[in-house]
Amino acid sequence: MRARLSLVAVAAFAAATTVAACGPSAPSKTAGGSDTTLTIATTTDVVNFNPLVGNSRTDNWITSLMYPRLLTIDANGAKQPYLAESFGYTNPTTGYYELRDDMRWSDGKPVTAADVAYTINAILKDKPAGNTTYGQLVNVDSASAPSPTRVELKLKAPDSTVVSEAGFWMNVVPQHVFEPAGSVANFPNNSNWVSAGPYKLTSFAKGQNYTLERVTPYPFAPNGTPTVARIVYRVYPDINTEILALKNGDVDLIANALPPAQVKNLQAVSGVKVEQVPGLGYAHMTYNMKRKPLENLKVRQALAHAVDYNAIRTVVLQGQAVSTGSSPIPPVLKEFVDPSLTEYAFDPNLSKQLLAEAGYGAGRTLSLSMIYSLQDAVTAQWATIVKDDAAKAGITINLQGMDRNTYLAKTAAGEYDIYAGNFAIMDDPTTNMALTYLPGGAINYSLVDDPALNALITKAQASTDKAEQRSLAQQAAKLVHDNVYDNVMYMQNLYFAHSDKWSGFVIKPSELLSVVDPQSLANVTKS
C-alpha cells in the first residue's frame, strides 16, 4: 500500500473561487433549516471513525460529513474548490492551498492552515493503514502553514498531480483533537466528535444506526444552515431489505447504488424517485502475481479469455454498463482513452490452449479462489458467471463471498488468488495507475512490479506537456492490457433511489459521492 515513486514535473496552475459564508458553531435550529430527519439506508457498519484510516463506503459517507476536503468535483468530474479557495504551485517543488477563512470546527475553533499542514504531516509520519492519500503524498517532504489561510507543500521532486489529488482525497482533521491522541494510525476517534461539515456524529449503535446532528452555520447551505436537522444512517443486511424499507417509508434514501435489475422496477414504484449518477470508476478482477501460477502471463491470459464480458454487462448490468476495452482508463476520460485497445475476447478454446502452453492439461487442472464482498450485490452476481464460464475452459474457481470487513482485511493481507471488486473514482489516469500498478501502490492488488510500466507511469507524471502525458498514459495502459495486470471489465452508470418527498439532491459522480456528498445532504428539502 506504500507507493514509493520517483515522480513528476510540474505545470503551474491555480483555480480560485469565493463563496460568502458565516463561521460555524454548535448544532442548532436556525433560520432556513427545518426540524426534519433524513434517514439513509446502508448495508455496512463503520469500520473506522478516523477518516485517515477508514476505507469502507459507510466510513466515508459519515466522516466526510464532519471532516472537509480541500477540493471537490462537479457532475462532470472536474475538480472544484471546497475548503481551499485556490490551489496550485508557486514553483516546481512548492505547492499551495489558499483556504477559506469562514469555516470553524463545531467546538468554535477556526479551521486553519495549521489543521491542513498537521493532517498532511501526520499521514506522512504515521502511515495509517487504508489511507489512499499516503500514496499521493510520496513526493511531499513536509507541509507548513505560513499564515492562517495558506498551506505550502515542500516537494522532494516536482509533482504535477499531488496538489489536486491530495486536495480531493484527503479529509482535513482538527489538530487540537487528533494531535493529543498520538499516532493518527492508532486513534479510534470513536467519541466526542468535532466537525467542520454540515453534520456531527452524536451517537451510534453498531449494526443498527448512526445519528448526526446539524452544525450551523455551514457555508455551502442556504443562509449557512443545512436544511435538515439530522441525518440517520440505518444499517440493513442487504439491498433487498433496503428497498423494502424505502417502499415502506422506513428510510428516505438508499446510499448504495441500486442493482441494475432493480432500476426499472423502482422507476415504476409510486413514491420513489430514481436518480442517475455518472460512473467514474470501473469493475475489475486482479490476479495475485505473488501466488503461483498467476505470475505466468499465459495463465492470466487464459483467465482473461474465459470471461463473457458482454453477458455480464447485458444480464447482470441490464445494459447499464460499457466496455473499457479491457483498459484501466475509463471511457468517460475521453482525452486519455486509446481506441485501439480492444476487450479480451471470450474464447474458452483459446483459454484451454494457453493453459496447455502453461503446463496445464493432461490431468493437471487449475483451481483458484476468488474473493468478493457479499454486500456488493452486482459483483456477487457476476462472480457466478465468471465461475461458470471459467469451467468451460477447464478452470475451477472457488467463490469466497464474505462480509465487507473480512473482504477488506483479506485484500490488505494479500490473501486471495483473484480479487473481484470495483473502484468508485478513477479521476486521473496517471495518478490512478501510480496507485494501482507501481510497487507498494495503495491499491496495487495484483502486486505487479514491472520496470517498463513503472518507467512509463513516472515519466507520464513528470511531463508538463499534455500530449506527451496522454501518449505515455496510453502506452502504460497498453502494457497493463497486454500483460493482464488488471482485468478491467466495465464502467457502470449508477442509479440511486429515494422517496419522492425529498428533492434538491446535488449529483456528483461515483457511489462514493453520488447524492450523499456533504454539499448534497446540506441542501435537500422535504415537501
C-alpha positions as CSV (number, residue, x, y, z in Angstrom):
1,M,0.0,0.0,0.0
2,R,3.0,2.3,0.3
3,A,3.7,3.9,-3.1
4,R,7.3,5.0,-3.3
5,L,7.7,6.6,-6.7
6,S,10.1,8.9,-8.2
7,L,7.6,11.2,-9.8
8,V,6.8,14.2,-11.7
9,A,7.5,17.6,-13.0
10,V,5.0,20.4,-12.6
11,A,2.7,22.5,-14.6
12,A,1.8,25.6,-12.6
13,F,-1.9,26.1,-12.2
14,A,-4.4,27.8,-9.9
15,A,-8.2,27.7,-9.6
16,A,-10.0,30.2,-7.5
17,T,-13.5,30.8,-6.3
18,T,-15.1,32.7,-3.5
19,V,-18.2,31.7,-1.6
20,A,-19.5,34.0,1.2
21,A,-20.4,32.4,4.5
22,C,-20.5,32.6,8.2
23,G,-18.4,30.8,10.8
24,P,-19.9,27.6,12.4
25,S,-20.8,27.0,16.0
26,A,-22.7,24.1,17.7
27,P,-25.7,22.2,16.2
28,S,-28.9,24.2,16.4
29,K,-32.0,25.1,14.5
30,T,-31.6,28.5,12.8
31,A,-33.4,30.4,10.1
32,G,-33.7,28.4,6.9
33,G,-33.4,25.0,8.4
34,S,-36.2,22.5,9.2
35,D,-36.6,20.1,12.1
36,T,-36.8,17.1,9.7
37,T,-34.8,13.9,9.8
38,L,-33.4,12.3,6.6
39,T,-32.9,8.5,7.1
40,I,-30.4,6.8,4.8
41,A,-30.0,3.1,4.4
42,T,-26.6,1.4,4.2
43,T,-25.5,-2.3,4.2
44,T,-22.3,-1.8,6.1
45,D,-21.2,-0.6,9.5
46,V,-18.5,2.0,10.1
47,V,-15.1,0.3,10.4
48,N,-13.2,3.4,11.5
49,F,-14.5,6.8,12.7
50,N,-11.0,8.1,11.9
51,P,-11.1,9.4,8.3
52,L,-7.4,9.0,8.0
53,V,-7.8,5.2,8.5
54,G,-11.3,4.3,7.3
55,N,-11.7,2.7,3.9
56,S,-15.3,1.5,3.6
57,R,-18.1,3.4,1.9
58,T,-20.0,3.9,5.1
59,D,-16.9,5.2,6.8
60,N,-16.5,7.8,4.0
61,W,-20.2,8.8,3.9
62,I,-20.3,9.6,7.6
63,T,-16.8,11.0,8.2
64,S,-17.0,13.2,5.1
65,L,-20.0,15.0,6.7
66,M,-17.6,16.1,9.5
67,Y,-14.1,16.4,8.0
68,P,-13.9,18.6,5.0
69,R,-11.8,18.0,1.9
70,L,-9.8,20.8,0.3
71,L,-11.4,20.2,-3.1
72,T,-14.5,18.5,-4.5
73,I,-15.6,17.6,-8.0
74,D,-18.6,18.6,-10.1
75,A,-21.0,16.4,-12.0
76,N,-18.5,16.1,-14.9
77,G,-15.6,15.0,-12.7
78,A,-13.8,18.4,-12.8
79,K,-12.0,19.5,-9.6
80,Q,-13.7,22.4,-7.7
81,P,-12.7,24.4,-4.6
82,Y,-14.2,23.4,-1.3
83,L,-12.2,24.3,1.9
84,A,-9.4,25.6,-0.4
85,E,-10.4,28.7,-2.5
86,S,-7.4,28.4,-4.7
87,F,-4.6,25.9,-5.2
88,G,-1.6,25.3,-7.4
89,Y,2.2,25.7,-7.5
90,T,4.5,28.7,-6.9
91,N,7.4,26.8,-8.4
92,P,8.1,23.1,-9.5
93,T,8.8,22.0,-5.9
94,T,6.3,24.1,-3.9
95,G,2.6,23.6,-3.9
96,Y,0.0,25.6,-2.1
97,Y,-3.6,25.9,-1.0
98,E,-5.3,29.2,-0.1
99,L,-8.1,28.4,2.4
100,R,-11.5,30.0,3.0
101,D,-11.5,32.0,6.3
102,D,-15.1,31.3,7.3
103,M,-15.1,27.7,8.4
104,R,-15.0,26.6,12.0
105,W,-14.9,23.4,13.9
106,S,-18.1,22.7,15.9
107,D,-16.3,23.5,19.2
108,G,-15.9,27.0,17.9
109,K,-12.2,26.9,16.9
110,P,-11.4,28.1,13.3
111,V,-10.4,25.7,10.6
112,T,-6.9,26.9,9.6
113,A,-3.9,26.1,7.5
114,A,-2.3,24.6,10.6
115,D,-5.0,21.8,10.6
116,V,-4.3,21.0,7.0
117,A,-0.5,21.0,7.5
118,Y,-0.9,18.8,10.6
119,T,-3.1,16.3,8.6
120,I,-0.6,16.0,5.8
121,N,2.4,15.7,8.1
122,A,0.6,13.2,10.3
123,I,-0.2,11.0,7.3
124,L,3.4,11.1,6.2
125,K,4.8,10.3,9.7
126,D,2.3,7.7,10.8
127,K,1.4,6.0,7.5
128,P,-2.1,5.0,8.6
129,A,-3.4,1.8,7.0
130,G,-6.2,2.2,4.5
131,N,-5.2,5.8,3.7
132,T,-5.2,6.4,0.0
133,T,-3.8,9.9,0.4
134,Y,-0.5,8.5,1.6
135,G,0.2,7.1,-1.9
136,Q,-0.5,10.6,-3.3
137,L,2.0,12.3,-1.0
138,V,5.1,10.3,-1.8
139,N,6.8,13.3,-3.2
140,V,5.8,15.6,-0.4
141,D,8.6,16.2,2.1
142,S,6.5,18.3,4.5
143,A,3.6,20.8,4.8
144,S,3.7,24.1,6.6
145,A,1.3,26.9,7.4
146,P,3.0,30.3,6.8
147,S,-0.4,32.0,7.6
148,P,-3.8,31.0,9.0
149,T,-5.1,30.5,5.4
150,R,-2.1,29.5,3.5
151,V,-0.7,25.9,3.2
152,E,2.6,25.2,1.5
153,L,3.9,21.8,0.4
154,K,7.6,21.3,0.1
155,L,8.2,18.6,-2.5
156,K,11.1,16.2,-2.8
157,A,10.7,16.3,-6.5
158,P,8.4,18.1,-9.0
159,D,4.9,16.6,-8.9
160,S,2.2,17.9,-11.1
161,T,-0.6,15.8,-9.5
162,V,-0.1,16.0,-5.8
163,V,-2.0,19.2,-5.1
164,S,-5.2,18.4,-6.9
165,E,-5.2,14.7,-6.0
166,A,-4.4,15.0,-2.3
167,G,-6.7,18.0,-2.1
168,F,-9.6,15.9,-3.4
169,W,-9.0,12.7,-1.5
170,M,-7.8,13.9,1.9
171,N,-10.1,14.7,4.8
172,V,-8.8,17.5,7.0
173,V,-8.9,16.8,10.7
174,P,-8.7,19.1,13.7
175,Q,-5.2,19.3,15.0
176,H,-6.3,20.2,18.5
177,V,-8.3,16.9,18.7
178,F,-6.1,14.5,16.9
179,E,-2.6,15.6,17.9
180,P,-3.0,14.9,21.7
181,A,-4.1,11.3,20.8
182,G,-0.7,10.5,19.4
183,S,-0.4,8.5,16.2
184,V,-3.3,9.1,13.8
185,A,-2.8,5.5,12.7
186,N,-4.0,4.3,16.1
187,F,-6.5,6.9,17.1
188,P,-10.0,5.4,17.1
189,N,-11.9,8.7,17.2
190,N,-15.0,6.9,18.4
191,S,-16.5,9.6,20.7
192,N,-16.6,13.3,21.3
193,W,-16.5,14.2,17.6
194,V,-15.7,17.6,16.4
195,S,-17.0,18.6,12.9
196,A,-16.4,21.3,10.3
197,G,-19.0,19.8,8.0
198,P,-22.8,20.2,7.8
199,Y,-23.3,17.5,10.4
200,K,-21.7,16.0,13.5
201,L,-22.0,12.4,14.7
202,T,-23.6,12.3,18.1
203,S,-24.5,8.7,18.7
204,F,-24.4,5.2,17.2
205,A,-25.5,1.6,17.8
206,K,-23.3,-0.7,15.8
207,G,-25.3,-2.9,13.4
208,Q,-28.3,-0.5,13.8
209,N,-27.8,3.2,13.2
210,Y,-25.6,6.3,13.2
211,T,-27.1,9.7,14.1
212,L,-25.6,13.0,13.0
213,E,-27.0,16.4,14.1
214,R,-26.9,19.7,12.1
215,V,-23.9,22.1,12.6
216,T,-24.7,25.7,11.8
217,P,-23.7,27.8,10.1
218,Y,-22.3,25.8,7.2
219,P,-21.1,27.9,4.2
220,F,-22.4,25.6,1.5
221,A,-26.1,25.6,2.7
222,P,-28.8,28.1,2.3
223,N,-28.2,31.0,4.7
224,G,-25.4,28.9,6.2
225,T,-27.9,26.4,7.6
226,P,-28.2,22.8,6.5
227,T,-31.8,22.3,5.5
228,V,-32.2,19.0,7.5
229,A,-31.8,18.9,11.3
230,R,-30.4,15.4,11.5
231,I,-29.1,12.6,9.3
232,V,-29.6,9.0,10.4
233,Y,-27.8,6.2,8.7
234,R,-29.6,2.9,9.3
235,V,-27.9,-0.5,8.7
236,Y,-29.6,-3.2,6.8
237,P,-28.4,-6.7,5.9
238,D,-28.7,-6.4,2.1
239,I,-30.0,-4.3,-0.7
240,N,-33.4,-6.1,-0.9
241,T,-34.1,-5.2,2.7
242,E,-33.1,-1.6,2.0
243,I,-35.5,-1.5,-0.9
244,L,-38.4,-2.9,1.2
245,A,-37.6,-0.3,3.8
246,L,-37.7,2.5,1.2
247,K,-41.1,1.3,-0.1
248,N,-42.5,1.1,3.4
249,G,-41.3,4.6,4.2
250,D,-38.8,3.4,6.9
251,V,-36.0,5.2,5.1
252,D,-35.8,8.1,2.7
253,L,-32.8,7.3,0.7
254,I,-30.6,4.3,-0.2
255,A,-26.9,5.3,-0.1
256,N,-25.5,2.4,-2.1
257,A,-26.2,2.1,-5.8
258,L,-29.1,0.0,-6.9
259,P,-28.5,-3.4,-8.5
260,P,-29.2,-2.9,-12.2
261,A,-32.1,-5.4,-12.1
262,Q,-33.9,-3.2,-9.6
263,V,-33.6,0.1,-11.5
264,K,-36.6,-0.3,-13.8
265,N,-38.7,-1.9,-11.1
266,L,-38.1,1.1,-8.7
267,Q,-38.7,3.6,-11.5
268,A,-42.2,2.3,-11.7
269,V,-42.9,2.4,-7.9
270,S,-45.2,5.2,-6.8
271,G,-43.5,7.5,-4.2
272,V,-40.0,6.5,-5.3
273,K,-37.6,8.6,-7.5
274,V,-34.5,7.2,-9.1
275,E,-31.5,9.4,-9.8
276,Q,-28.9,8.6,-12.4
277,V,-25.3,9.3,-11.4
278,P,-22.3,9.2,-13.7
279,G,-19.8,6.5,-13.1
280,L,-16.2,7.5,-12.7
281,G,-14.7,4.1,-11.9
282,Y,-14.7,0.5,-13.0
283,A,-15.2,-3.1,-12.0
284,H,-12.3,-5.4,-12.3
285,M,-10.6,-8.7,-11.3
286,T,-6.9,-8.7,-10.4
287,Y,-4.8,-11.8,-10.3
288,N,-2.3,-12.0,-7.3
289,M,1.1,-12.3,-9.0
290,K,2.7,-13.2,-5.8
291,R,0.9,-16.6,-6.0
292,K,1.8,-19.3,-8.4
293,P,0.8,-19.8,-11.2
294,L,-0.6,-16.3,-11.6
295,E,2.9,-14.8,-12.2
296,N,2.7,-16.7,-15.6
297,L,1.3,-14.4,-18.3
298,K,-0.3,-17.3,-20.2
299,V,-2.3,-18.3,-17.1
300,R,-3.5,-14.7,-16.7
301,Q,-4.4,-14.5,-20.4
302,A,-6.3,-17.8,-20.1
303,L,-8.3,-16.4,-17.3
304,A,-9.0,-13.2,-19.2
305,H,-10.3,-15.1,-22.2
306,A,-12.5,-17.3,-20.0
307,V,-14.9,-14.4,-19.1
308,D,-18.0,-13.5,-21.1
309,Y,-17.9,-9.7,-20.5
310,N,-20.8,-8.9,-22.8
311,A,-23.0,-11.4,-21.0
312,I,-22.1,-9.8,-17.6
313,R,-23.0,-6.3,-18.9
314,T,-26.2,-7.5,-20.6
315,V,-27.5,-9.9,-18.0
316,V,-26.2,-8.6,-14.7
317,L,-25.9,-4.9,-15.5
318,Q,-29.0,-4.8,-17.6
319,G,-27.2,-2.8,-20.3
320,Q,-26.3,-0.1,-17.8
321,A,-22.5,-0.5,-18.3
322,V,-20.0,0.0,-21.1
323,S,-16.8,-1.8,-22.0
324,T,-13.4,-0.1,-21.3
325,G,-11.7,-2.1,-24.0
326,S,-10.1,-4.0,-21.1
327,S,-8.2,-0.8,-20.4
328,P,-7.6,0.8,-17.0
329,I,-8.6,4.2,-18.4
330,P,-12.4,4.6,-18.2
331,P,-14.2,5.8,-21.3
332,V,-15.5,8.9,-19.5
333,L,-12.0,10.3,-19.6
334,K,-12.1,10.8,-23.3
335,E,-8.9,12.8,-23.5
336,F,-6.9,9.8,-22.5
337,V,-8.8,6.8,-24.0
338,D,-6.9,4.7,-26.6
339,P,-9.5,3.4,-29.0
340,S,-7.0,0.8,-30.4
341,L,-7.3,-1.3,-27.2
342,T,-10.0,-3.9,-27.5
343,E,-11.7,-6.1,-25.0
344,Y,-10.4,-9.6,-24.3
345,A,-12.4,-12.0,-26.4
346,F,-14.4,-14.6,-24.7
347,D,-12.9,-17.8,-26.1
348,P,-12.8,-20.9,-23.8
349,N,-10.9,-22.8,-26.5
350,L,-8.1,-20.2,-26.6
351,S,-8.0,-20.3,-22.8
352,K,-7.5,-24.1,-22.9
353,Q,-4.7,-23.6,-25.5
354,L,-3.0,-21.0,-23.3
355,L,-3.3,-23.2,-20.2
356,A,-1.8,-26.2,-22.1
357,E,1.2,-23.9,-23.1
358,A,1.5,-23.0,-19.4
359,G,1.7,-26.7,-18.4
360,Y,-1.9,-27.4,-17.6
361,G,-3.9,-30.2,-19.2
362,A,-3.3,-33.9,-19.4
363,G,-4.6,-34.4,-15.9
364,R,-3.2,-31.2,-14.4
365,T,-6.0,-28.8,-13.6
366,L,-6.0,-25.2,-12.5
367,S,-8.0,-24.3,-9.3
368,L,-8.1,-20.8,-7.9
369,S,-10.1,-18.9,-5.2
370,M,-11.8,-15.6,-5.8
371,I,-12.8,-13.2,-3.0
372,Y,-15.6,-10.6,-3.2
373,S,-17.9,-8.7,-0.9
374,L,-21.4,-10.1,-0.3
375,Q,-22.6,-6.5,0.3
376,D,-21.6,-5.8,-3.3
377,A,-24.7,-7.2,-5.0
378,V,-23.6,-6.7,-8.6
379,T,-20.2,-8.3,-8.1
380,A,-21.8,-11.2,-6.2
381,Q,-24.0,-11.8,-9.3
382,W,-21.3,-11.7,-11.9
383,A,-18.9,-13.8,-9.8
384,T,-21.1,-16.8,-10.5
385,I,-21.0,-16.1,-14.3
386,V,-17.2,-15.9,-14.1
387,K,-17.1,-19.3,-12.3
388,D,-19.4,-21.0,-14.8
389,D,-17.6,-19.6,-17.8
390,A,-14.2,-20.5,-16.4
391,A,-15.4,-24.1,-16.0
392,K,-15.9,-24.2,-19.8
393,A,-12.2,-23.6,-20.2
394,G,-11.3,-26.2,-17.6
395,I,-10.6,-23.7,-14.8
396,T,-12.1,-24.2,-11.3
397,I,-12.8,-21.0,-9.5
398,N,-13.8,-21.4,-5.8
399,L,-16.0,-18.4,-4.9
400,Q,-15.4,-16.9,-1.5
401,G,-18.1,-14.3,-0.8
402,M,-17.7,-12.7,2.6
403,D,-18.8,-9.7,4.7
404,R,-17.1,-6.5,3.6
405,N,-14.9,-6.0,6.6
406,T,-13.4,-9.5,6.2
407,Y,-13.0,-8.9,2.5
408,L,-11.1,-5.6,3.1
409,A,-8.9,-7.4,5.7
410,K,-8.0,-10.2,3.2
411,T,-7.4,-7.7,0.5
412,A,-4.9,-5.8,2.7
413,A,-3.2,-9.0,3.6
414,G,-3.0,-10.3,0.0
415,E,-4.9,-13.4,1.0
416,Y,-6.5,-14.2,-2.4
417,D,-5.8,-15.7,-5.8
418,I,-8.3,-13.4,-7.6
419,Y,-9.7,-10.2,-6.2
420,A,-13.1,-9.1,-7.6
421,G,-14.4,-5.6,-6.8
422,N,-14.6,-2.1,-8.1
423,F,-13.0,1.3,-7.8
424,A,-15.5,4.1,-7.2
425,I,-13.4,7.0,-8.5
426,M,-10.6,6.9,-11.0
427,D,-10.3,10.6,-11.7
428,D,-6.8,11.0,-13.1
429,P,-5.1,8.3,-15.3
430,T,-1.5,8.8,-14.3
431,T,-2.2,9.1,-10.6
432,N,-4.6,6.2,-10.7
433,M,-2.0,4.0,-12.4
434,A,0.6,5.0,-10.0
435,L,-1.6,3.9,-7.1
436,T,-2.7,0.7,-8.9
437,Y,0.4,-0.6,-10.6
438,L,3.6,0.9,-9.0
439,P,5.3,-1.1,-6.3
440,G,3.7,-0.5,-3.0
441,G,0.8,1.4,-4.6
442,A,-2.1,1.8,-2.2
443,I,-4.4,-0.2,-4.5
444,N,-1.9,-2.4,-6.2
445,Y,-3.9,-5.6,-5.7
446,S,-2.1,-7.6,-8.4
447,L,1.2,-6.8,-6.6
448,V,2.7,-6.1,-10.0
449,D,6.3,-4.6,-10.3
450,D,7.1,-4.1,-14.0
451,P,10.1,-1.8,-14.6
452,A,8.8,-0.8,-18.1
453,L,5.4,0.0,-16.7
454,N,6.9,1.9,-13.7
455,A,9.0,4.0,-16.1
456,L,6.1,4.9,-18.3
457,I,3.9,5.9,-15.4
458,T,6.6,8.1,-13.7
459,K,7.5,9.7,-17.0
460,A,3.9,10.5,-17.7
461,Q,3.6,12.1,-14.3
462,A,6.8,14.1,-15.0
463,S,5.5,15.5,-18.2
464,T,4.2,19.1,-18.4
465,D,3.1,18.5,-22.0
466,K,-0.5,17.3,-22.2
467,A,0.0,15.5,-25.5
468,E,3.1,13.7,-24.2
469,Q,1.4,12.8,-20.9
470,R,-1.5,11.4,-22.8
471,S,0.7,9.3,-25.0
472,L,2.7,7.9,-22.1
473,A,-0.5,7.1,-20.2
474,Q,-1.8,5.3,-23.2
475,Q,1.4,3.3,-23.5
476,A,1.1,2.3,-19.8
477,A,-2.5,1.3,-20.3
478,K,-1.5,-0.9,-23.2
479,L,1.1,-2.6,-21.1
480,V,-1.5,-3.3,-18.4
481,H,-3.9,-4.6,-21.1
482,D,-1.4,-6.8,-22.9
483,N,0.1,-8.3,-19.7
484,V,-3.3,-8.7,-18.0
485,Y,-2.0,-6.9,-14.9
486,D,-5.6,-5.8,-14.3
487,N,-8.7,-7.3,-15.9
488,V,-11.0,-4.2,-16.2
489,M,-14.5,-5.4,-17.1
490,Y,-16.8,-2.4,-17.4
491,M,-17.7,1.1,-16.3
492,Q,-21.2,1.3,-14.8
493,N,-23.6,4.1,-14.7
494,L,-25.2,4.3,-11.3
495,Y,-28.7,4.7,-10.0
496,F,-29.9,5.8,-6.6
497,A,-33.4,5.6,-5.1
498,H,-35.1,8.0,-2.7
499,S,-38.5,9.0,-1.6
500,D,-40.1,11.5,-4.0
501,K,-41.0,13.6,-1.0
502,W,-37.3,14.7,-1.0
503,S,-35.7,17.0,-3.6
504,G,-32.7,19.2,-4.0
505,F,-30.0,16.5,-4.1
506,V,-26.7,17.6,-5.7
507,I,-25.4,14.9,-8.0
508,K,-21.7,14.0,-8.1
509,P,-20.0,11.1,-10.0
510,S,-19.4,7.8,-8.3
511,E,-21.0,5.8,-5.5
512,L,-18.6,7.4,-3.1
513,L,-20.1,10.9,-3.7
514,S,-23.4,10.4,-5.6
515,V,-26.2,12.2,-3.7
516,V,-24.8,11.7,-0.2
517,D,-21.9,14.2,-0.6
518,P,-22.0,16.8,2.2
519,Q,-23.0,19.6,-0.2
520,S,-25.9,17.5,-1.3
521,L,-27.3,16.5,2.1
522,A,-26.9,20.1,3.3
523,N,-29.3,21.3,0.7
524,V,-32.1,18.7,0.4
525,T,-35.7,19.6,1.3
526,K,-38.8,17.6,2.2
527,S,-42.1,18.5,0.6
